[in-house]
Amino acid sequence: IFSVVFVVIMASLGGALPRQVSGQFRVLILPGWQGSGPDHWQTHWERLYGYSRVEQNDWLHPVKADWIDKLEAAVVADDQPAVLVAHSLGCIHVAAWASQSRSASRVHAAMLVAPPDTERPELVAQLPSWAPVPRHQLPFRSVLVHTRSDPYASTEFFRQLAADWGSELQCVGDHGHINAESKLGEWPEGHALLQRLLASHPT
C-alpha cells in the first residue's frame, strides 16, 4: 500500500518516479509541425529526464508516410516498452501510425497534447497529407491534454476525439496551444500527468 501511495504522491508533486517504475519504459518525444524549439516543454523534458526525440527529415513540410516510418523505426528499435509523448501534429502522427502498425503492442501508453483539427481549411492548405483526422480507437492507454483556448481546435473537437480514441480527457486551463508561446517552462503539471501514465497498467 505504501508503494502505491508513494507513486501517487510523487506524481501529484511532479517528482521523479521510483527507478523500478520509470526504468521499465523508454519515453519517445514526438514534436509537431516545425518541431519543438529550445523553450518548448518537450525540449526541457529531454534535457531534464533523458527522453529521446523521434527526429524527422523535414519538420517544415511534414509528409505523413515519412513521419510514420520514423516512428515505426523508433518503436521497434528496442524491446523495452515505449511511452509516447506527442504535441500538436505529433498526436495525429501517433494515431495515424497506430492505425497501420503491427508494433503498437510495444507501446505502453501515450500522452497526446493539443492535437490540432487538421480538417480545418487553413490547416488542410498547409498540411495537405494530414486530413482526415484518424478517429479509430487507440490500442493503448492514452490521455488527451487540451486547453479551453487552443487556436487550432475547439473544446468539442477535443471531447469527440478523446471519445473516438478511447483517451482520458484532461483540460489544463487557458494555456493556448500548450507550446513555447504558452510560457509553461518545464511544465511540471504536465510531467505529473506523464508520470501517472508511467505508473499505470494496461487494462
Secondary structure by P-SEA (a helix, b strand, c coil): caaaaaaaaaaaacccccccccccbbbbbbbcccccccccaaaaaaaacccccccccccccccaaaaaaaaaaaaaccccbbbbbbccaaaaaaaaaaacccccccccbbbbccccccccaaaaaacccccccccccccbbbbbbbccccccccaaaaaaaaaaacbbbbbcccccccccccccccaaaaaaaaaaaaacccc
